[in-house]
Amino acid sequence: MIDNPTKPCYEAFGLRINSDIALPELMQAAPDSKIDVEIRYKDLSQEWNSHSLGQKQVAVAKKGYFIFKVPGNAIYQVIDGKHIFISPLPGSTEDKIRLYILGSCMGALLLQNSILPLHGSAIVLNGKAYAFVGESGAGKSTLSSVFMKKGYKLLSDDLIALSFKEGVPYVIPAYPQQKLWENSILEFSLNTEDYKPLADRETKYAIPRDAEFCKELTPLTGIFELSVQTDNEDVILEQVKPLEKIQLLFRHTFRQFLIQKFDLVEWHFNTSAQIAGHTAIYHLKRPQQGFTAQLLAEHVVEEISREV
């Protein structure tokens, strides 16, 4: 634990965070909380230059250490799962900086704390957590939104943190915000003028989800890999074979290139095998054309009902 300096305190992914930069997306933590993570401004220019990187190399990673540079934004450093340092560059804004703090920095920090980060969204159905993973644009957040409209709760969007309790995988709540593309917002009859576009992404918006957010650690029961198919107009749902589960979990680990750099290959394999042994995993394929989120949700609910 880190002693609590007099700066704003937040909570996300089961971690209490003290930050130089305001993080309005996160939940406030009690002022007297012990701190797990510090986020500080720091001049990293000399340290970055000391690595003598080639022009195309934008990151250095090793066990307990990660530093990367985003031109026009900042240099970021993540150390030992406890510290995030930010060195702003000309052209940076707090909106741009927060995107990388809550994205790449947080993904690296979770790995350094032996918490498995998956790229996707997670919701709570009947007291159990279900995760939707897939490539960008597959429809993860949109599908989660359909479930929220049905009254279910959101656990995480974009970055799913998995840990274990008595050998069972659990999803750790992230923070009450979702990111939706403009076309999804319009399909839900929402007004884009009511929401703030993400920095550098004018057609993707931050959607507050305070009322729909679950703050409880929830057991992971199912994972659905979403993908788009071009040769079929039907929704296809099929179970993933046991030997393919670990490959799927590796494929959708957030910033997977860090696994080897952080010397976590054996840990990741064992963790994935443990998740695979406790969790039903599916391929969920949707047609390329049309808004199919409602239909996908129906298939998910039908499959889950069979498990009960």
Secondary structure as GFF3:
##gff-version 3
##sequence-region A 1 308
A	DSSP	beta_strand	9	12	.	.	.	ID=ss1
A	DSSP	beta_strand	15	19	.	.	.	ID=ss2
A	DSSP	beta_strand	27	28	.	.	.	ID=ss3
A	DSSP	beta_strand	37	41	.	.	.	ID=ss4
A	DSSP	alpha_helix	45	50	.	.	.	ID=ss5
A	DSSP	beta_strand	59	62	.	.	.	ID=ss6
A	DSSP	beta_strand	65	70	.	.	.	ID=ss7
A	DSSP	beta_strand	74	79	.	.	.	ID=ss8
A	DSSP	beta_strand	83	88	.	.	.	ID=ss9
A	DSSP	alpha_helix	94	100	.	.	.	ID=ss10
A	DSSP	pi_helix	101	105	.	.	.	ID=ss11
A	DSSP	alpha_helix	106	112	.	.	.	ID=ss12
A	DSSP	beta_strand	116	125	.	.	.	ID=ss13
A	DSSP	beta_strand	128	133	.	.	.	ID=ss14
A	DSSP	alpha_helix	140	149	.	.	.	ID=ss15
A	DSSP	beta_strand	153	165	.	.	.	ID=ss16
A	DSSP	beta_strand	168	172	.	.	.	ID=ss17
A	DSSP	beta_strand	177	181	.	.	.	ID=ss18
A	DSSP	alpha_helix	182	187	.	.	.	ID=ss19
A	DSSP	three_ten_helix	192	194	.	.	.	ID=ss20
A	DSSP	beta_strand	196	198	.	.	.	ID=ss21
A	DSSP	beta_strand	201	208	.	.	.	ID=ss22
A	DSSP	beta_strand	218	229	.	.	.	ID=ss23
A	DSSP	beta_strand	236	239	.	.	.	ID=ss24
A	DSSP	alpha_helix	242	251	.	.	.	ID=ss25
A	DSSP	alpha_helix	258	261	.	.	.	ID=ss26
A	DSSP	alpha_helix	265	278	.	.	.	ID=ss27
A	DSSP	beta_strand	280	287	.	.	.	ID=ss28
A	DSSP	alpha_helix	293	307	.	.	.	ID=ss29
###
